[in-house]
Each structure stands twice: as C-alpha cells, then as structure tokens.
Amino acid sequence: MLKQIVEVLSNLGNCKPYCKLEKSGVYPSERVVYQDSFTHTFVWKMTHDPSVDRHVYYDIPAWNANGSKIIFMSTRPGTGTGFWIMDANGSNIRELKILKGRMRLRPPIFWSNQDPNKIYFAMDDDEKTEILSMDILSGEMKTIGTIYEPGFDIMPPSPDDKKILLRKKYYGVGGFYEEDKVYILDVETGLIERVPILGKIHRIRFTKAPDYSIFFKRRTDQSLWIINVDGSNMRKLRVGGGHPDWSPDGSKCSFFYKGLRVLSRDGSDEKTLVDGISGHGGWTYDGEWLLVDVSTHCKSTYAGKILLVKKDGSESYVVCAHNSSYQGHREHPYSESTHANATASPDGTKVIFNSDMHGLWSNVYVAVIRYPDPPERLKASIQDGKIVLTWDKPRRSREIMGYNVYRSETSGINFVQINSAPIKEEKFIDHSAAKDKTYYYVVTSMEYSGLESRFSNEAFIPPDPEHVGPIRYWYEAEEGSIRGSVT
C-alpha cells in the first residue's frame, strides 16, 4: 500500500522539488507561528525541513551578541559542516561554510560575546589543532592559536572574548578513555598554557567571573569544582549535579539534583528553586531569571514544559510546552536533538528550544516571553525651527536594531508611524511637521527579530504647561504590579 502511495505521489504534476527553493545558497523563511494551547504564548517554528534541525546546547548561545542571527545544526544538504545561520526573524537560511585546505572542523562553533559577526571554532589535521575566528559576513578567517597536536576541542569563550579553553580526551592501551588535558588560550597573544586539572572531565567552562576562574565537573563521581586560571585554589563545591550553568557575574551556579538548585561559588547557600524536576537550565543575560526545559519523563506538573524561574525561587511561570521526547543515545540516532535545551535571547525576550513533537526528527522553535522594553525619557524640543525628538535606549537593549516614531494630533490616540525605516540613533527630526500645529509623539523599540515594544512616554510640541496629557496604566501580570503615568 505504501509503495502504491509513493508511486502516485511521484507521478503528480506541478510539484516543486524542495531543492529549488534554494537561491544562491539561501533558503527562504520556514517560520510558522502558532499559540501555545495552555499559555497562549506565541511560538515560532523556525525550521520545517525533512532533516534534523536543532540549536546546539542549553549553555551555548544560539543568538549572536546583538540577537540579529541564530546559529543551528542541520543535516540538510550542504558542504558537510553541519552548521547553518538564519536571521532572527527566520529568513535567509544559509549554510555556514568553513573550509581550510585539508583541515577538519571540530564542532561546535561559538559566537563571539562581543562582535555579532564573529565566530570561534577549532580545526585539525594529523599534526596540529588550530583555533580560529571568522567574520561571517566576509568569510575572512584568522588563526588565533595553534597547538601542535590534533584532537583538541574548544569551549565557549570568556565573556570578554579574551580567553578560550581547550580540551582533549586521551585514550590508553586498548582504546580506553583515561584522562583529559586542559589548556587555556590567550586570544590576544596566542599563548597557550596548561591548566593543571587531572582525571576524566565531564564538563568544563569559565565561571563567567572577571577573574577567568574555571568550573569543571568530574566524570567519575559527578563532583563540581572551581579552579583559578593559574591553577591555584582548586576547591570542590559539591558531589552530584546535572546540567550546571553559571550566572552572568559568576557568583551563582545552577544545577539539577532532585530539582533545580543554585549555590554560591564557594559552595555555600545551596537552595532548591523548584523541587522534583530535571532537564536543562540556563541563566538569562541579566542574571535575574533561569530558563528551564523540564524533561517529559519527570513526575511533575511541569513535565514537558519550559519554565521561567526567578533567581531566588520566589516566582515561576510556564512559558509554553516543548513536547520534546527526551530519548537516550541508544533509543535515537540523534538523541540530543530530542532534548529541548532551552536558551534565552540576549535581552530575554525569547527562548529557543528543540522539539521533535511533529515527527521523528527535531526542529528549532522560538517562544516569545515578552516584548522589548520601550525607549525611556522621550523629549521634544524646537531647534532651528524643526521639531527634534530625543530619548534614551532601554536598559535591556542588546537586540534593538532601531526605533519607530509615531505622531498624532490628538493626545493618547491615533498615532501613525512617520519614519520609513527603523532609526538607528536616539534622535529624530520631524521634517514633515506643519507650523502652528500641536503634535504628540511616542517612540517604540524594534528588535532584529521583528518584535516591537509598546509606546514610550508621550512628548508634544508646542509644550503647554497646563497640558497633562492622557493618564495611562500598565498592568504587569508577571510582576503583579500596576504602574501609572501621566504624560
């Protein structure tokens, strides 16, 4: 029966071959938008391809530094690197081509924390491992360090991009895994030095603290450790703890042990934030929240959902259902793709996750947590006969690509956008304003993803000392607060 169905489909006319959707190496957007049936959160299904698509891991940023691009892994046809990039709104899907002679790419690939167009990766041949950076716009590659031994992998760079950890597994007689060796690369000088960590290591990362201290988890007893960058003051935090991650300032470590827990960098103040869950969890960039994808196998009301948890455990919210199957290495050929691995965007407006809810192979999804913050302290003035607007960027503004200006002749209503493209600076001159009229202005923030903030405060020209403007109230359901504003 199946054979007959396939034969009928193959004989149908007017069917567009999938490969012809590609133009000059770029695929069009595959994004489909839906609302979560439980929370009504808007969710974007970013990939829809007959292949395995997934973002890399819960503690490896999928978005670049300004949130304009997303990197993900895919088995779709290409040169074989397995890494692809899309714009933040899901458009311009293209392969990340990394070729250098006979050298082999050693995944994964990491975004720079400072430069939105730079990535870091390692390549090796039979004699050496090179650590490189690449400009994704020009394709220009630069070798920033070389260790004359193949097989080294790199870890995520330090927050300031000045240090990179290198790690290699060593195998003894009979091919048995014996130990790891760890080195640290100074990106500016290219100097590579050994870090005195012995034994088998399950995970190693920077703590994100300014002192470049290093966190590692031993494979033997699953114990969590910290060591200074010079190899001094190695200390154990605790035994046991899955999927750890560090707050942006390096002061707290989150992990799973009979629930989601956090502790201080000296091993003290351990606290359970959410009891009885397991999965993956990472911090938002402002350090105020943790995003957790709860395993579907948990005996919890949060099973199969993405959870937003306040850093002190005082609040928690369900963002959406991820419905990932969480299969093991023996159950699925691409088992890691069946784990959601939730990760926040730079401003915390979105969460990216993997899900195989629609079939055997996973796709990449983005859920909208909140809208961008609006501009602050909008002011209007007359300069050289023109109306000039100025404002301050919001506190969380990494993902802001520009601003939109709206104008009305009535306070509080009927605003119409008057700029043709997002404004890059915090200033706008209204050249179309008529004389002897009173105008009211508001400004919004616009993300690279296409998300737009609510209106800023209102400013107006000519200023009338007796005009108080509309009274507005903002209801913040997440915060349980009401804010009033007279503009």
Salt bridges, closest charged atoms under 4 A:
GLU30 OE2 - ARG76 NH1 2.90
ASP49 OD2 - ARG76 NH1 3.80
ASP53 OD2 - ARG76 NH2 2.99
ASP59 OD2 - ARG203 NH1 3.44
ASP59 OD2 - ARG205 NE 2.84
ASP87 OD1 - ARG94 NH1 2.92
ASP124 OD1 - ARG104 NE 3.10
ASP124 OD2 - ARG106 NH1 3.39
ASP125 OD2 - LYS128 NZ 2.76
ASP126 OD1 - ARG104 NH1 3.38
GLU130 OE1 - LYS100 NZ 2.48
GLU149 OE2 - LYS168 NZ 2.86
ASP153 OD1 - ARG106 NE 2.87
ASP180 OD2 - ARG167 NE 2.86
ASP186 OD2 - LYS163 NZ 3.09
ASP211 OD2 - ARG265 NH2 3.76
ASP245 OD1 - LYS208 NZ 3.60
GLU270 OE1 - ARG238 NE 3.06
GLU270 OE2 - ARG261 NH1 2.70
ASP286 OD2 - ARG396 NH1 3.89
GLU288 OE1 - LYS310 NZ 3.53
GLU288 OE2 - LYS311 NZ 3.32
ASP293 OD2 - HIS280 ND1 2.90
GLU336 OE2 - HIS339 ND1 3.62
ASP373 OD1 - ARG370 NH1 3.33
ASP373 OD2 - ARG396 NE 2.76
GLU376 OE1 - ARG377 NH2 3.01
ASP392 OD2 - ARG377 NE 2.64
GLU399 OE1 - LYS350 NZ 2.63
GLU409 OE2 - LYS437 NZ 3.21
ASP430 OD2 - ARG407 NH1 2.79
GLU447 OE1 - LYS350 NZ 2.76
GLU458 OE1 - ARG472 NH2 3.26
GLU476 OE2 - ARG483 NH2 3.79
